[in-house]
Amino acid sequence: MNRTIIGNVAIQVNPRRVLTRYGYGRKAIIPQSELDSIDELMPQMMASVEPQIAIAHLEVLKIEPTSLQLETGLKIDSKILPEIFTEAKMASIYAATIG
């Protein structure tokens, strides 16, 4: 996988929300009321990403443990591994070419 870092950002997400991109939440059958979109939180960064580039990984540097099992990132095969955020996070956002 060809992976390039495209930015480090501090993001504020409501407690116990799933951070995702595009339509991944629908594929995982996560209620819309529990989703926060990367595109809405970081519109300028996401607008600079080419259509053939997908967010491949969120490298979470700080996370508040919850009773839920936490997994990081979005897989290139479009299967979601949701990240439950409980406070402001610092994340390295990676892009990866598909194919």
N, C-alpha and C positions, 0 to 999 in steps of 0.2 A: 504494500500500500504506500502510495506516495503522499506523505503527510507534511504539511507546512503550517507553522503557527501563524495565525492572522491577528492575534491581539490578546492582551491581558486586560480584563475588565472586572470592576467591582459591580455586582448586580444585587439589587434588592428584590426579593421575591416574597410574597405573602407566606406565612407559616403553613407548612404541610401541603404545599402546592407542588405539582409536577411541572418541571421545566422541560419543554420540548420544542420542536420545530416543525412547521408546516402541518401536515395531517397525521403525524405519528400517533397522536392521542386517540384518534378514531380507530386506527389499526389495533391499538392495545385495549380498546373499549374502556378508556378512561373518561369519566364525565367531564364535559367542557367546563363545568364550574370548578374543577380541580386543576385546570391547566393554566400555565403561564407560558407565553410564546417568546422564544428567543428573539424572533423577528420584531415583536412589539417592544421588548425591553432594550434592544440594541439595533434600532432600525438603520442607522447610518452604517454600522459595521456589516449588517446582513445585506444591505443594498450593494455593497462593494464586492460581494461574493458572487462569482459567476454561476449561472444556472446549472452547469455540469459539476459544480463543486458542492459537496454536502458537508454539513458539520458532522465530524466523525467522533469527536471525543470532547468531553468537558473534564478537564483535569482539576478536580476540586481540591483546593489547598487547605480549606478549613470547613468542617462540617459538624453540626450539632447532632449527636446521636439521637435517634428516636426508637420507638418500639418496632418500627418497620425495618425490613431489610433494605439497605441502600445499595444501589448499583449505579455506576457512573457511565454516562455517555450514550450516544446513539450509534448503533452498528450500521455499517454501510449496507448491509443486506436488508435494511429498512425495518428490522425488528427493534422495537423500542426497549431500552433499559432505562427506566425513568429514574431521575434523581429527585429526591424529596428535599427541598430546601427549607430550613427553619430559621435562617437569619441571612443577613447580607453575606455574600460569598465573593471570594476572589477566584476566578477561574481562568485557565488558559484555554482559549478557543482555537481548535485545530480545524483545518479544512483538509479534505482528502479527495482526490479525483476518483470518480466512479468508473469502474470498468477495468 
